[in-house]
């Protein structure tokens, strides 16, 4: 990130993707990442990320739906700098079912 201005809008993926690792790696959740296809990414920015922001991410499972034997998982990640919401990021994954 440039020290002279705000980060690009998609910069937050570099924080939200690792934040989801606890969910992806949780054996009780049962997600087989070898069967995952990234389907959609959406951002709702409250303000730009700027140099000096110490970001925290809180991941929520927003929905899990089964469609034709496949799962569609949507997570919502709240990104904050201190007590201020910076952005909300939705990630939708398609998880191929058993053949």
One Martini backbone bead per residue (centre of mass of N, CA, C, O) as a GRO file, in nm:
protein
   99
    1UNK     BB    1   0.098   0.035   0.022
    2UNK     BB    2   0.069   0.355  -0.006
    3UNK     BB    3   0.178   0.641   0.183
    4UNK     BB    4  -0.009   0.861  -0.002
    5UNK     BB    5  -0.271   0.667   0.006
    6UNK     BB    6  -0.512   0.477  -0.071
    7UNK     BB    7  -0.628   0.181  -0.109
    8UNK     BB    8  -0.739  -0.044  -0.289
    9UNK     BB    9  -1.046  -0.189  -0.284
   10UNK     BB   10  -0.917  -0.501  -0.304
   11UNK     BB   11  -0.710  -0.520  -0.062
   12UNK     BB   12  -0.890  -0.680   0.153
   13UNK     BB   13  -0.833  -0.971   0.058
   14UNK     BB   14  -0.554  -0.987   0.217
   15UNK     BB   15  -0.744  -1.021   0.488
   16UNK     BB   16  -1.004  -1.202   0.443
   17UNK     BB   17  -0.882  -1.469   0.357
   18UNK     BB   18  -0.717  -1.538   0.618
   19UNK     BB   19  -0.968  -1.510   0.810
   20UNK     BB   20  -1.105  -1.782   0.684
   21UNK     BB   21  -0.917  -2.019   0.774
   22UNK     BB   22  -1.059  -2.120   1.031
   23UNK     BB   23  -1.299  -2.232   0.873
   24UNK     BB   24  -1.162  -2.403   0.650
   25UNK     BB   25  -0.978  -2.571   0.878
   26UNK     BB   26  -1.234  -2.684   1.012
   27UNK     BB   27  -1.334  -3.006   1.064
   28UNK     BB   28  -1.632  -2.948   1.166
   29UNK     BB   29  -1.725  -2.801   0.902
   30UNK     BB   30  -1.628  -2.969   0.627
   31UNK     BB   31  -1.438  -2.829   0.416
   32UNK     BB   32  -1.350  -2.906   0.080
   33UNK     BB   33  -1.121  -2.720  -0.096
   34UNK     BB   34  -1.096  -2.909  -0.357
   35UNK     BB   35  -1.426  -2.825  -0.424
   36UNK     BB   36  -1.366  -2.519  -0.479
   37UNK     BB   37  -1.541  -2.226  -0.608
   38UNK     BB   38  -1.519  -1.911  -0.696
   39UNK     BB   39  -1.801  -1.686  -0.740
   40UNK     BB   40  -1.799  -1.427  -0.528
   41UNK     BB   41  -1.745  -1.063  -0.483
   42UNK     BB   42  -1.821  -0.818  -0.223
   43UNK     BB   43  -1.846  -0.458  -0.162
   44UNK     BB   44  -1.874  -0.233   0.137
   45UNK     BB   45  -1.774   0.089   0.167
   46UNK     BB   46  -1.714   0.337   0.414
   47UNK     BB   47  -1.396   0.354   0.366
   48UNK     BB   48  -1.084   0.399   0.319
   49UNK     BB   49  -0.778   0.263   0.322
   50UNK     BB   50  -0.510   0.364   0.534
   51UNK     BB   51  -0.238   0.453   0.653
   52UNK     BB   52  -0.234   0.295   0.986
   53UNK     BB   53  -0.430   0.080   0.969
   54UNK     BB   54  -0.576  -0.150   1.201
   55UNK     BB   55  -0.692  -0.452   1.105
   56UNK     BB   56  -1.007  -0.625   1.143
   57UNK     BB   57  -1.163  -0.957   1.127
   58UNK     BB   58  -1.508  -1.072   1.088
   59UNK     BB   59  -1.648  -1.390   1.051
   60UNK     BB   60  -1.946  -1.492   0.869
   61UNK     BB   61  -2.207  -1.707   0.827
   62UNK     BB   62  -2.468  -1.641   0.613
   63UNK     BB   63  -2.475  -1.903   0.407
   64UNK     BB   64  -2.628  -2.234   0.330
   65UNK     BB   65  -2.669  -2.404   0.022
   66UNK     BB   66  -2.854  -2.644  -0.167
   67UNK     BB   67  -2.768  -2.725  -0.518
   68UNK     BB   68  -2.780  -2.999  -0.685
   69UNK     BB   69  -2.567  -3.122  -0.454
   70UNK     BB   70  -2.459  -2.838  -0.391
   71UNK     BB   71  -2.271  -2.590  -0.233
   72UNK     BB   72  -2.350  -2.257  -0.097
   73UNK     BB   73  -2.117  -2.022   0.033
   74UNK     BB   74  -2.162  -1.743   0.261
   75UNK     BB   75  -1.962  -1.472   0.355
   76UNK     BB   76  -1.907  -1.226   0.620
   77UNK     BB   77  -1.681  -0.945   0.641
   78UNK     BB   78  -1.573  -0.749   0.900
   79UNK     BB   79  -1.406  -0.436   0.871
   80UNK     BB   80  -1.171  -0.284   1.100
   81UNK     BB   81  -1.072   0.034   1.258
   82UNK     BB   82  -1.112  -0.035   1.537
   83UNK     BB   83  -1.444   0.097   1.580
   84UNK     BB   84  -1.437   0.119   1.263
   85UNK     BB   85  -1.598   0.074   0.980
   86UNK     BB   86  -1.477   0.000   0.652
   87UNK     BB   87  -1.595  -0.298   0.569
   88UNK     BB   88  -1.783  -0.523   0.359
   89UNK     BB   89  -1.738  -0.880   0.285
   90UNK     BB   90  -1.839  -1.095   0.025
   91UNK     BB   91  -1.832  -1.459  -0.003
   92UNK     BB   92  -1.869  -1.697  -0.272
   93UNK     BB   93  -1.904  -2.052  -0.264
   94UNK     BB   94  -1.850  -2.343  -0.456
   95UNK     BB   95  -1.946  -2.683  -0.364
   96UNK     BB   96  -1.881  -2.977  -0.469
   97UNK     BB   97  -2.029  -3.257  -0.492
   98UNK     BB   98  -2.094  -3.567  -0.518
   99UNK     BB   99  -2.077  -3.789  -0.798
   0.00000   0.00000   0.00000
